[in-house]
Amino acid sequence: MTATAPRYMTRFRCLAESCEDTCCAGLVVTVSEARWRRLRDAVAGSPEAARVEDFIRPDEGSGPGAEAAVVAKREDGHCVFLDASKLCALHRAYGEAVLPDACATFPRVATRWGGRLEVTGTLACPEVARLCLLAEDALEPVPVSEDVAVRPEVARRLGEGAGDAWMRHAESVRSVAMGMLQRREPPFASRLFALGQLALRLDALPVQEGAEAALRAGAEASFQAGAEASFQAGGEAPFQAGVEAPFQAGVEAPFQAGGEAPLRAGGEAPFQAGVEAPFQAGVEAPFQAGGEAPFQAGGEAPFQAGGEAPFQAGGEAPFQAGGEAPLRAGVEAPFQAGGEAPFRAGVEAPFRAGTEAPFRPGVEAPFRSGVEAPFQEVLRSFAAPETLSAMHENFSALVLPGGPWAAICATVLKARLGSVRSERFSSFARAVLASYGGAENPDEAWRIHAERRERLAPALSERVEQYFRHHAVNHWLRHPFTDSPRLLDYVFRLVLRAAVLRWTLFGHPAVVALCADAEDMAESRARLDAAAVECVQLLAKHVEQAPELHSLAQGLAGQGGAETLGRMLVLLKGL
């Protein structure tokens, strides 16, 4: 059995008590029946026996296939077995063999793609984040021993017995997507836009019967077990039925009252041979009349009755006492009183002269030859550099307001601030929000953000590009896209994560200072690196895998297809 890993995983060594964080806090640790039994046998007759009995509790009512037990947490959110030296008392006394799988393998993530084992890392670990983001060769795939996975027998299995084109081509799709992301040109946002276009086209292709059910089953299971299911109950409320509002009564406005006109009366012609689908009857329509449906049945209520209702169970604090104003007056304002103008000059022209060209040689033919040819043709076209160049030219012509983007990013951080029991995260989030004046006015927050990015030294901006490139590629390695019901849903979530990370990074106090003064380039780079590692790690641990963020992404994305791609443009604004 062969195994591969990105090069940074071959360099990983746990920092233990020297780490600036601890993996023994903030994550829910589940325990299998076999591991629970082994631990009880190991501690029998010792002083730890009573603690194991008291603090490893049956995981009742968590559904079929769930782990048997869960490890209790202290009031501060730390594991009850974490000692004063920031080390695990069980590991110290009885060795790695007694640890639950999640504890023994973290921060490693092992996945079997057919007969091949792949080991990557979660950026929720500070050392993994450092190794992944900062080294130029960090993501080069290298052969490794299966021992790198620590417990390869618990690796997740993918792709076995898959009978549809979607799963058969999964590795090819991922290879093309990562190839697009790893390019240095065009800019990162344009590459993400092209990735969204790729996803839209692949999602539209026919797959064999059973594929949709398989994807849905995978999507439902994807965030169970291990580190991904490791956010405590009660943290889900902040994002429910409310954070979708930036797209409601705000983002839809530019396409109402004439805003959709650019895509009519001649704006459709450039889209030949199927390329028009993303923006025809999609971008202009999703926010009209029926386009609001995704936010009905609970999604419309967010800012009624004061705006604080959606943020229950501790998450409402950021939006009380006037905190909801940014999402009321700020998100709507950019699109009112002529706010649709940016779309007229930018949405009308972007897809002329170039976008259709990459697809002409084989857009229609694939559908005549079954399932295999369409996948190969689309992947081949998007692997071509000229496709990315055309996409960049078209995307760069778009003009979008930044207020809604800033509002969404601030909302995510504020909501998690009310839910996470980590003083390190809380101090970090408060400092970021304060740097944007509390982010109470989205347009002003956007102005501040844009000004900082403009003032950052070019050499440091290139360094930031590397962080986002590595973050995105590691996302594709770490999270199988086949867990999502549609590829575009997966890309949308990646863009949402990147948007929040970009906004947070340029709100980090160290980066704010660098935007004002970066005379010593070596020292400035070191400070920028440290800030990036902190941002990426804290967001990966406390924000990115929160179940409520995935619910938020689902609401923001709309009903899929061209509607989702149109909404993704708002998130791409800040990237």
N, C-alpha and C positions, 0 to 999 in steps of 0.2 A: 504494500500500500504506500503510495507516494504522498508527500505532504509539502505544501508551500506556505509561505508567509511573507508579508512585506518585510523588507530588511530591518525596519525599526524594531520588529518583535524579536529579532535575534540579539538585539542590544539591550533588551529590557531586563532590569533587575529591580526587584522590589526595594524601595527605600526604607520600608518598615517604619521605625519610630522617627526617622529623619524626614519623613514626608510632610509636606505642608498641610495635607489633609489626611483623612483616614477612610478606608473603604468599609470600616466598621460603623459607619453612620450614614443615614440618609437612604439606605437601601433595605428593602425587606428581604430577609434571607429565609428561603424555604428549605425543608429537609425531607429527603426521600425516606421511605420506610426502612430501606436497607441501611442507610447512613445513620438514621436515628437509632436503630437497633445496635449498630456497631459502637456508637458513642456511649449508649447506656451500658453496654458490656465493658467498655474500656474504663469507665469511671466508677463501676460498681464497687462499693465498699470504701470509696474515697470521700473526702469532704465535698468534692464537686458533684457527687451523685444527687444530693438534694437540690442543688442549683439547676442541674440539667433537668430534673423532674419538674421543677417549678417554672423554669423560664423557656423551655422548649415545649410549646403547646400544640395540641392537635389543630390542624388547619381545617376547621369544620365548615361545611357548606360552601366550599370554593369550587365545586363542580367536578365532574369526572375527569380523571387524568391529572388532577392536581397533586402536588406534593403532600406528604402526610402531616407535616408539622411546620411551624414557623418559629423563628427565634425572637424572643421578646426584646423590646427596646427600653432603655431608661427614659426618664422624663426629658432629657436633653437630646433624645433621638439616637444616642449611641447604643451599640450592642451591650447587653448586660455582661458579656464575657470579656469586654475590652478592659485591660488593666491600666494602672496609672502610668505605665511606660508606653502607652499607645500600642500595645501588642495584645494578641489574643491569648488569654489564659489557657484555653483548651489546647491550642497549638503548642504553646510553650511546654505544657505538661505531658501531652499525649501524642504530639506529632501531627503531621499533615493528614495522615490516614483517617483520623476521626472527624475531620472537618466536613461540613456539607459541601456538595459539589460547587455551589455558587462561591463559597469562600475559597475553596482550593484552587479554582480555575481563574477567578477574577485577577487581572482585567482581561484575560484571554477569552476569545470567542472562537469556538471551533465549529466548522460546518463541513459536512461531507457532500460534495457535489458528485453524485455517482460514486465512482471508485477513488476519488481524490479528496484528501483532507486539506482544508484550508484554515489557517489560524491567523486571526487578526486581533486587534485590541480595541477596547472601548476608551474613548477620550475622557471618560469620567474619572480616569486615573491621571493625576498630574504628570507622572513620569512618562506614561504613554503619550499624553498630549505633547509633552516636550519633544520626545523622540520623533513623533509623527510630523509635527509642524515645522521643526527647525532644520532638520537635515535635508539637504537637496536630494539625496538618494533614498530617503526614508521609505518610499513606497515601491521601490524596485522589488519584484517578486523573486524570491530565492527558495531553493529546495531546503527543507529542514527535516529533522527527525520528528516523528509523531509525539515524542516526549515533550516537545515545546507546548503542546496542548495540555500537559499535566495529566488530564484524564480524558484521553481521546475516545474512550468508550462511551462518553456521554455527549459526544458531538452531535449536533443536529443534522439530520439527513434530509437532503433535498434531491429532487430529480429522479428518484427511483420509480420505475414503473409509469412514468409520465407518458401519456399517449397523444398529447396535443402539441401543436406547433409551438405554442407559447413556451412550454417547458423545454422542448427540444432545442429551442434557440436561445434559451435563457443566458447561457454563457457568451454567446455571440453578441446578444443585445448589450450585455454588461461590458464586454470588451470594447464595443464601438462607443458606448456612453463614456467610459473612463478615458478612452483615447481622445474624445472631444474635450473633456474636462482638463486633461493633462497638457493640452496645447498652450503655448504662451500667447498666442494671438488667435482670434481677436480678444477683446476684453472679456473678463469673467462673466459679466451680465449677458453679453451677447451669446456666449457659449451655453449658458443656462437657457436662454431663449431658444436657441437651436435645439437643445435637448428637449424642451417642451414640444417643439414642432415634431421631432422624431417620435416622441411618445404619442402625440396625437395621431400620427399616421399609423404607427404600429397598433395602437388600440383599435383603429378602424378596420384592421385586417381580420378576415375570418379565421377562426380557430376551430378545431374539431370539437365535437360534442363532449361535454364534461369539463372543458377547460375552465369555464366560468365558475363552476361549482368548486373546482380544485383551488382556484385562486381565492375565492371567498373563504373557504375553509382555512386556507393558509393565513389570510389576513386576520381572521378572528383569533387564531392561535399565536400570532406573531409576537404579541407583547405579554405573553404569559411566561412564567418560569424565569428564573435567573435574574440578572440585573435589570432586564427590561420591564419586569412586572414589579419593580421594587420601589414603588412609591406608595406611601401609606394611604389608607382610606381616609377620606376627609380632604385630601388635596385635590380632589376632582371638581369640587363645587365651583372654584373661582372662574372657570372658563365656560360653565354651562349657560346656555340660553342667554348669552349676552355679548360675548366678545366678537361675534360676527358683525356687530353693528357698523364698524367702519365701512363695510361694503354696502350696507343698507342705508338708504337715504343719503348716500354720499357718492360712492363710486358709481351707482346706477345713474346718477343725475347727468353726467356728461353725455350719456347716450339717449337721454330723453329730450324732448323739446327741440329736436333738430340735430342733436349730437350724433345721431346715427347716419345723417345724410352723407357724410364723406364716403361711406361704404356703398352708397347707392348712386344712381345717375352717373355711372362711369367708373366708380371706384371698384367695381367687381371685376371688370374686364381683365385686369392683370392676372387674375387667378385662373390659370388654365389647367386642364387635365387633373383636376382634383385638389390643387393646391389652395383653391379659394376656401375650402371648408373651414379652416381654422377661424377665419374672420368674417366669412359671409354667413348670415343667418346664425351667427354665434356670438361674435364680440359685440355686435350692435344690439342683439336681441336679449342676451341673458339677463339684463337688468331692467328690461321693460316688463310691463304687466305681469306675465307668468314667471319672469325670472326671479321674482322674489320668493317663490314657493319654498326654496330650501330653508328660508328663515321663518316660515310660518310654523304653526303648531309649537310655539314656544320660543322660536328664535327672534320674534319681533319685540318681545317684551322688555329687552334689556334696559332701555332708558325710560321706561314708564315708571311711574310712582317713584321718581327720584333717581333711578338709575342704579341704586345699590342692590336691588333684589337679586340680580344674577350672581352676586358675589357673596354667597352665604358661607356658613361654616368657617368663618375667619378670614375669608378672602375679600370681604366687602370694604375693608378699611381704606384701601387706596382710592376708592371712588365715592366715599362719603364726603359730606361737607364741601360739595362743589367739585370733587375730583372728576365727576363725569363730564364736566363742561368741555374738556378737550375733544371728547368724542361726540359731543353734540354740536357745539358751535364750530369747532376746529375742523372736524372731518367733513362736515357739510359745506363749510364756507368755500373751500377751493373749487367746488363744482357749481356754486350758485353764482348768479349775476355774471354770466359770461364765462363761467369756468370751463365750458365745453370748448372754448376757443383752442386750447392747446391740442385738442384732438383733431381739429379741422385741418390744421397745417401739417400734422404729423402722422395721423392715422391714414390719411387719404393716399399719401404717396409711398409709404414704406415698402409695399410689396410689388412695386412696379420694377420693371427692368432688372430682372436677376433672380428673383425667388423661384419663378416657375422653371427656369432653365435646368436646374439640377435634376428635376423630376421628369422632364419630357421623355428621356429615352425608355422609360419603363413603368410609368405610373398606371397605365391602363392594362398593359399586358399581364401583370401578375394575377389579376383576378380571373384571367382566362385559364390559368394553368394551376389552379388549386391553391394550396396553403403554403407550400415551401417557397415558391418563386417570389411571392410578395415580400416575405421577410427578407430574403436575400437581396432583392432589388432595393428596398428601402434602406437596409443597413449599408449597402454598398454606396448609395448616393450620399448618405450622411457621413460616411468615412472620408469622403472627398474634401480636400481643403477648400475648393471653390464653393462648396455648399455653405460652409461656415462663413466664408467671406461675404456671400450674398445675404445670408441671414443677418450678419453684422450690419451691413449697409442698410438693410431694411429696418432693423430694430433701432439703430442709432438715429433714424429720422423721426422716431416717436417723441412727442413732448408730453410729459405727464406731470401733474402736481405732486409734490413730495409730502404734503401734510398727511394724507391717509396712510402712507407708508410709516411715517413717524408715529402716528397714533396707534397703529397695530403693534409695532415693536414695543412701545411704552406700555400698552395694555398687557402684553404677555409678561413683561417683567414685573409690573405692579401686582398682577394677580398671583404670581408665584411668591412674591415677597410676603403676601399674607398667609401663605400655606407652608412654607419650608421652615423646619426647625433647625436652622444652621446659622449661627451668628456670623460666620465667615461669609456665607452667601448674602445674608441680610445687609451686612455692612457694605459689601460690594454693590449690591443692587441700589441701595440708598445713595451711594456716591455717584453712580452712573446717572440716576434720575436727577440728582441735584445739579449735575453738570449741564443738564438740559433745562435748568430752571424749574425742575419738577415735572417737566414735560406736560404742563397743563394746557399749553397752546401748541397743537401739532405743527402749525405753519412755522412758528418761531423755533420749535425744536428742529424742524427740517432745515431752516436757515442756518442754525448753529452747526448742525451736522455737516451740511454742504460746505460751509466756510472752513471747518476744521480739515476736511478732506482736501480742500484746495490748498491749504497752507502746509500740509505735511510734505516734507522733503521728498523729491522724486525717488531717491534711493530707498527711503523707508516705505514709500508706496509700493515699490516693487516687492519688498519683503512682505507687505500685507497681502499682495496677490498670491504669494506662495502659501501663506497660511490658508487662504480660502480654497486654493487649488487642492492642497493636501486634505483639508477638512472634507471637501466634497468627494474626492476619490475614496477616502477612507469610509465615508458613508456608504458608498456602493459596495465596498468590501465587507463592511460590518453588518449591513442590513440587506438581506436578499430582497430584491425588488419584487420577486414573485409572491411576497407576502401581501402585496397590495392588490386590490381587485382590478386596478387599471394602472398601467405604467405612468400615465399622466398624474394620477394621485400621488404616486411615489415622488415624481419630480417636483410637484407642487410642495410637498412637505420638505423636501430638500431646500427649495428656494425660501420657504418660510423660516427654516432654521438659519440659513445663511443671512437672511435679512435681519433677524434678531441679533445674530452674532455681530454683524457689521455695525448696527446701531449701538450695541453695547461696547464694542471695542473702541469706537470713537467717543464714547462717554467715560471711558476709564480714565481716572485722574492722571495716570502716567502718560497716556496718549494725548490727553488735552494739553499737558505741559509741553510735550514734544511738538505739537502743532504750533506752539508759540515760540519755541526755542529748541533747535536741534543742532548746535554748533559742533559738538564732539560726536562724529558719526558713529564711532565704535561704541561709545557709551550709550548713545541714543538707540542704536540697534539692540543692545542688550536690554535696555528698559522696555523697548517695544516688544521684544520676544517674551519677556516676563509677563507683560500685560496680556499678550495674546494667549499665552498658556493658561493664565488665570481665567480669562473670559471663556475660552473654549471648554476648559475642564468644569467650571462651575455650571455653565449652561448645559453641558452634556449630562452632568449628574443630577441637577435639580430642575431642569426645564425640558430638555429635548425628549426625554422618555416618559414624561408625565402623561398619563392617559388622557387628561383633560386637554393637553395640547393637541393630541391627535383628534379629539372631538372638535376642537377649534378649527383645525386644518380642514376637516371634513365639511364644516359649515361654511368656511371661507371659500372653499374650492367650488361650491355650487354643485351642479348636477353632472359635471363631467364634460368631456369634449371641448368644443370651441369656447363654451362658457368658462370652463376652468382655465384655459389658456389665456383668455381675455383678462380674467381676474389676476392671473399670475403676473401680468404686466405691472400691476400696482406694486407688487412685492419686488419686482426687478428694478423699480425706480431707484431704490437706494443702493443697488449693487453695482 
